[in-house]
Amino acid sequence: MTAVASRLNVAAPSARGLNRVEAARYVGVSPATFDKLISDGKMPKAKRIGARRVWDVRRLDLAFDALPGDDDAITGNPWDAAG
């Protein structure tokens, strides 16, 4: 378990490659929402390993980090309010 996962009491994935349901759970959404994020280009497409589709945890992390968040909506200079 990583230091961040330990602090958040969240278990790190046990494998680098996740199936669709595991990948959706990893980023905290339903499989249907995960499919929509893929079709919108906000989540990576799967890698093919034989007949299986597998999502790379590292690529999921990068895609998740790139998603907009509530803190991204801050406008103006935050230092203006500090004075």
C-alpha atoms as one frame of an Amber mdcrd trajectory, in Angstrom:
protein
   0.000   0.000   0.000   1.346   3.427  -0.877   1.735   6.194   1.682  -1.183
   8.121   0.163  -3.411   5.038   0.063  -2.463   4.299   3.647  -3.454   7.794
   4.808  -6.751   7.583   2.948  -7.407   4.014   4.118  -7.766   2.888   0.501
  -6.205  -0.319  -0.736  -3.948   0.000  -3.758  -4.848  -2.309  -6.636  -3.221
  -5.729  -6.392  -2.492  -5.873 -10.132  -1.227  -3.329 -12.631  -3.827  -4.365
 -15.205  -7.517  -4.140 -14.331 -10.597  -5.425 -16.108 -13.382  -2.978 -16.998
 -15.345  -3.347 -13.755 -12.197  -3.100 -11.627 -10.992  -0.057 -13.583 -14.342
   1.676 -13.126 -14.297   0.908  -9.396 -10.674   2.132  -9.200 -11.636   5.596
 -10.475 -14.853   5.598  -8.442 -17.539   5.391 -11.097 -19.975   2.833 -12.473
 -18.951   0.711 -15.488 -21.459   2.639 -17.640 -19.945   5.988 -16.613 -16.463
   4.564 -17.183 -17.498   3.576 -20.736 -18.751   7.133 -21.345 -15.480   8.607
 -20.038 -13.578   6.370 -22.476 -15.770   7.374 -25.418 -15.319  11.046 -24.439
 -11.526  10.561 -24.391 -11.291  11.303 -20.663 -10.154   7.787 -19.728  -7.681
   5.638 -21.678  -8.659   2.803 -23.949  -7.782  -0.709 -22.863  -4.726  -2.667
 -23.872  -5.343  -6.041 -25.500  -3.788  -9.087 -23.904  -5.001 -12.009 -25.966
  -8.772 -11.725 -25.990  -8.841  -9.680 -22.772  -9.147  -5.922 -22.465  -6.961
  -4.626 -19.636  -6.603  -1.091 -18.275  -3.190   0.030 -17.042  -3.420   1.514
 -13.540  -0.702   4.055 -14.352  -2.641   5.358 -17.355  -5.827   5.485 -15.257
  -3.977   7.560 -12.656  -2.794  10.044 -15.293  -6.260  10.336 -16.828  -7.870
  10.768 -13.410  -5.364  13.483 -12.484  -6.277  15.331 -15.697 -10.019  15.395
 -14.895 -11.335  18.779 -13.786 -12.054  19.166 -10.092 -13.919  21.582  -7.877
 -10.670  23.319  -6.986 -10.039  23.984 -10.693 -12.925  26.483 -10.702 -11.002
  29.051  -8.654 -10.902  32.327 -10.525  -8.671  35.281  -9.934  -5.501  35.336
  -7.941  -5.817  33.488  -4.618  -3.096  35.732  -3.173  -5.409  38.753  -3.557
  -7.550  37.448  -0.684  -4.512  36.775   1.527  -3.684  40.388   2.143
